Amino acid sequence: MLFSKNRFIPCTKGWTQLFRVMKLTAVILLTACLQVAATGNAQKVSLDLQNVSLEKVFKEIKKQTGFYFLYNNGELRKVGKVSVHVNNATVDEAIRQSLVSTGFTFPYC
């Protein structure tokens, strides 16, 4: 029987195949866990705001979800007031709804 450099793990075909199966199982489990985490991250937002600034909309979304937004205050002030009415919508839907009349877009990252 041949031994590896480690001298504790025998290098036989059975062990090599077992390690490959274990690695594959670990990758599959990690992928499944990450998918569940990504699905659980789609938080819902309810907004009923009339004639408010986009800054106020973003602050309300932050209050409900904890998400932070990066934006240029000067550009947001040029837009003026917006109205948003969404109930139990995803953050993406709420932002898109608030930007409908502004000319701004919200890209996926």
C-alpha angles and dihedrals in degrees: 000000000000122000129209125238087269089061090208101077116062114226102226129140091251094056093046091052091047091053091050091052091048092050092048091049091050092051092049092049092048091050091050092049092050091050091052090049092050092049092049091052094070096102123191126234133194118201131175105172127154124198098344132141121262087244089063090049092052091047091052092050089048090051092052099041110017091238116144123215130207115212143144110256092207093056092047092051090054090060095062124200128349136187122220128186115177130145123200092343128151118259089251092054092046093052093046090049091051092050097048096101097035107068091236121121133209112220126202113247 
